[in-house]
Amino acid sequence: LQIYGYISGIFQSAFSLGMFFGPTAGGLSVEWIGFEWTCTIIAFFHVTFVKFLDL
């Protein structure tokens, strides 16, 4: 039962960090390179991820 606490803590920590860094990085990239380029970069990452899932 103790291992489930560790796993849950790691998952919650990773989730919380992602919920903080995602919008922060997105907001900074919109300010620095603009909305259009930010959307293009995110779309590139999504397409690349889908290609890796297809392997």
C-alpha positions as CSV (number, residue, x, y, z in Angstrom):
1,L,0.0,0.0,0.0
2,Q,2.9,2.3,0.6
3,I,4.1,2.0,-2.9
4,Y,0.8,3.4,-4.2
5,G,1.4,6.5,-2.1
6,Y,4.8,7.0,-3.8
7,I,3.4,6.5,-7.3
8,S,0.5,8.8,-6.6
9,G,2.8,11.5,-5.3
10,I,5.0,11.3,-8.3
11,F,2.1,11.4,-10.7
12,Q,0.5,14.4,-8.9
13,S,3.8,16.2,-8.9
14,A,4.4,15.6,-12.6
15,F,0.8,16.7,-13.4
16,S,1.1,19.9,-11.3
17,L,4.4,20.8,-12.9
18,G,2.9,20.3,-16.3
19,M,-0.1,22.4,-15.4
20,F,2.3,25.2,-14.4
21,F,5.0,25.0,-17.1
22,G,2.6,24.5,-20.0
23,P,0.7,27.7,-19.8
24,T,3.8,29.6,-18.7
25,A,5.8,28.4,-21.7
26,G,2.8,29.0,-24.0
27,G,2.3,32.5,-22.8
28,L,6.0,33.4,-23.1
29,S,6.2,32.0,-26.6
30,V,3.1,33.9,-27.7
31,E,4.7,37.1,-26.3
32,W,8.1,36.4,-27.9
33,I,7.3,34.8,-31.3
34,G,3.6,35.5,-31.8
35,F,0.4,33.5,-31.8
36,E,0.7,32.2,-35.3
37,W,4.2,30.7,-34.8
38,T,3.3,29.3,-31.5
39,C,0.4,27.5,-33.0
40,T,2.6,26.2,-35.9
41,I,5.2,24.9,-33.4
42,I,2.5,23.2,-31.3
43,A,1.0,21.6,-34.4
44,F,4.4,20.3,-35.5
45,F,4.8,18.7,-32.1
46,H,1.4,17.1,-32.3
47,V,2.0,15.7,-35.8
48,T,5.4,14.4,-34.8
49,F,3.8,12.7,-31.8
50,V,1.1,11.1,-33.9
51,K,3.8,9.8,-36.3
52,F,5.7,8.2,-33.4
53,L,2.4,6.6,-32.2
54,D,2.0,5.1,-35.7
55,L,5.3,3.1,-35.4
